Amino acid sequence: MSPSARLVPASASRPGDDPIFALNAEATSRAAAGESILNSTLGALMWDDGRLAVMPSVFEAFRRVPPEIAAAYAPISGSKAFLDAIREDLFADSALGKYAVAAATPGGTGACHHALVNFLEPGQKLLTTSYFWGPYAILAEHTRRGVETFAMFAEDGSFDVDALEAACDKLIEEQGRVLLFLNTPCNNPTGYSLDDHDWERLIPVLAAAAERAPVAILLDLAYAKFSAPDSTRWTDHVERLLGKATLLFAWTASKAFAQYGARVGALVAVEQDDEERARIKNAIGYSCRGTWSNCNHLGMLAVTELLTDPALRAACDAEREKLCRLLDERVQVFNELASKAGLAYPRYEGGFFVAVFTPNAKKTSEVMRERGVFVVPLQTTAVRVAVCSTKVDDMPRLVDALVAGIAAS
Ligand SMILES: Cc1ncc(COP(=O)(O)O)c(C=O)c1O
């Protein structure tokens, strides 16, 4: 039998390296050869000296976990204390917590997976913004689902609620249900955060859609702890959908605790109807068993400790505050230089990334690469800048390269 027939056809044509990791590999090898390289592709918060920013209190929490407990299997859906702590972290001041059920997942990625397989049939499409985190499409494809997008920004740069409404109508017509992924605050890749005004326009549209078909809305909160204070009021807004739509929240420790590799996260589902809520709890727990069985127990126990032990929590909050200040300073300097240089980009108040618009993303990134500056080309019309891994001193070079790259496009 020919070796080319051993994989099923869909698996035989999978791409190899992730494009961002490929760009990073080129940046690293050119830097190793002695070139001055500015690598603004990496999606992790780095200190100015290029080391990964970590939080000592998190390692203290890991150390406190007794080995014989950490080494045991975790409950399939995650330990109750962990899930309660996440619920409190998300909904401390909101009525939503009363109606929440949850399952532990390996990061926000796992939460997205569980949303896909439980709120869409195979062949159906999730709905998200035209600029979106690439792995949504991989998760959808891998689970035999698809992705439909709506134009994220209107002509005037505002969030395009009309486009969202039209896309909801289309999907209700075509597949009789909607699963919407919204990555806010601090959207990856654009940096955009929905503000009160955006939510005010969005909620009635979603409520109207939910009257006509089952609607589930997943808020991907991957970067929420790094947002500007004004964009943290999402609970107040989505509360208005309680009883109408299912609200899903992808919670992750990856950025919030600078623990990208620990794979600690949760899918939290808010549903007002008691019976439906019980069914959702069972369904997402079943999905845990049917995928990774159970999650990193040590990580889960440590994060529970970080969220519930007052002294550890205070230490952790103070360390995160320091990381937020590091990032905020970069965001501010980027905004100053980029607006002075006339770059076009969405409203950017915080978060790891920002997207800069260009007529030709590929050309822009090529020209920038020739100057030793690496950014990620997005579709055709923007490049993604990782402010999280670009120190303030490098911002002038980054912005100059963006100007040159866009001028050449
Ligand atoms: C928008 C977005 N969602 C979710 C994730 C999930 O990350 P993790 O699975 O590490 O929580 C990421 C990570 O980069 C992301 O950028």
The ligand as a Tripos MOL2 file, in Angstrom:
@<TRIPOS>MOLECULE
LIG
   16    16     1     0     0
SMALL
NO_CHARGES

@<TRIPOS>ATOM
      1 C1         -7.2950   35.5960   21.2390 C.3       1 LIG1
      2 C2         -6.7490   34.4310   21.9640 C.ar      1 LIG1
      3 N1         -7.6010   33.5570   22.4820 N.ar      1 LIG1
      4 C3         -7.1950   32.4990   23.1450 C.ar      1 LIG1
      5 C4         -5.8500   32.2540   23.3050 C.ar      1 LIG1
      6 C5         -5.5440   31.0140   24.0330 C.3       1 LIG1
      7 O1         -4.4190   30.8790   24.6930 O.3       1 LIG1
      8 P1         -4.2980   29.7640   25.8080 P.3       1 LIG1
      9 O2         -4.8630   28.5040   25.2280 O.co2     1 LIG1
     10 O3         -2.8550   29.6870   26.0980 O.co2     1 LIG1
     11 O4         -5.1180   30.2600   26.9420 O.co2     1 LIG1
     12 C6         -4.8980   33.1300   22.7710 C.ar      1 LIG1
     13 C7         -3.4640   32.8800   22.8860 C.2       1 LIG1
     14 O5         -2.6270   33.4320   22.2500 O.2       1 LIG1
     15 C8         -5.3750   34.2400   22.0850 C.ar      1 LIG1
     16 O6         -4.5380   35.1310   21.5460 O.3       1 LIG1
@<TRIPOS>BOND
     1     1     2 1
     2     2     3 ar
     3     2    15 ar
     4     3     4 ar
     5     4     5 ar
     6     5     6 1
     7     5    12 ar
     8     6     7 1
     9     7     8 1
    10     8     9 2
    11     8    10 1
    12     8    11 1
    13    12    13 1
    14    12    15 ar
    15    13    14 2
    16    15    16 1
@<TRIPOS>SUBSTRUCTURE
     1 LIG1         1 GROUP 0 **** ****
